[in-house]
Amino acid sequence: MLNRVFQYAQPQTRARARIGAIPGKTQWQYIAAARDLDAMIQRMRENGLAHWIGQLPRAPDRRAIENSLHLGISEIVDDVCRWLPGRWRETRRWMRSVLSTMLIRNLLHETECDLPEGSPAVLQRIAAQPLEQRREALKAAGYAAHLEQDHTEWLEQWLEEFSVVCPTLSGREAYAIARIKRLLHQHNNALLNARRLAYQAKTHYLPGDPAQWRLREQLSDRLRGLLGYETFHAGLLFLYLLLELLQAERCRALLLARMHGWDAVGIV
């Protein structure tokens, strides 16, 4: 126990401080009610979300928003990878794979796609090609499985992989990781059930509809509920990573909805 306390003391302090800054429901509603995109960004800065919007200019376009979110996730993934002990090598690879998947989404939709520094060389080469050629180039580069998924669906598939990338664990750490795996599995099953019910009712389920956001909020609440236990182990780092990804997803949805004038009902 004492060794784990020393090993995870600094990550524990950093992660708990960041988790504590995550907006509550009332703050999210205040952010969502902003009159325009610039006002929304300012409210995000004032309510614990400055990490995700960085130095966005006034009236940012989609590319600026996506790049800012990608940079924020990249920094968090780098932190967690640095904090994890050596036996989590395969898990670090899994965490970094989320970054490439996000870049692929941009490559498929942005005519001019300036990838962040440090992006895989193969993706940088594809980014230099015309938009209409990139899908085939991605297939040829081994990314075919990433091409037909919605933004939310690839996140769900990525979360499912968590169960198979963890090393053999014991004690409190094994118990904590098992609980996180169970919550992720239950969440994905609930999403599948929501889609099945929509199909049976002959309504068209759209990823990102209010049912999804309710389930995301439920997952966030349940993950935060695990913080009441002893957390000087890798379980805290994954709680931190998952909670950050969930709020990044919500930031993205609100920003893009406001930028395009889409209906944002249900996101908060």
TAMO-V388124 format. One record per run of one state. SS is the DSSP state (2 for helix, 1 for strand, 0 for the rest). FROM is the first residue (numbers start at 0). LEN is the number of residues. If there is no record, write none. Layout:
ss->SS from->FROM len->LEN
ss->SS from->FROM len->LEN
//
This chain:
ss->0 from->0 len->1
ss->2 from->1 len->19
ss->0 from->20 len->4
ss->2 from->24 len->8
ss->0 from->32 len->4
ss->2 from->36 len->10
ss->0 from->46 len->3
ss->2 from->49 len->4
ss->0 from->53 len->8
ss->2 from->61 len->22
ss->0 from->83 len->2
ss->2 from->85 len->24
ss->0 from->109 len->11
ss->2 from->120 len->7
ss->0 from->127 len->3
ss->2 from->130 len->10
ss->0 from->140 len->3
ss->2 from->143 len->3
ss->0 from->146 len->4
ss->2 from->150 len->10
ss->0 from->160 len->1
ss->2 from->161 len->4
ss->0 from->165 len->5
ss->2 from->170 len->30
ss->0 from->200 len->9
ss->2 from->209 len->19
ss->0 from->228 len->5
ss->2 from->233 len->27
ss->0 from->260 len->8
//
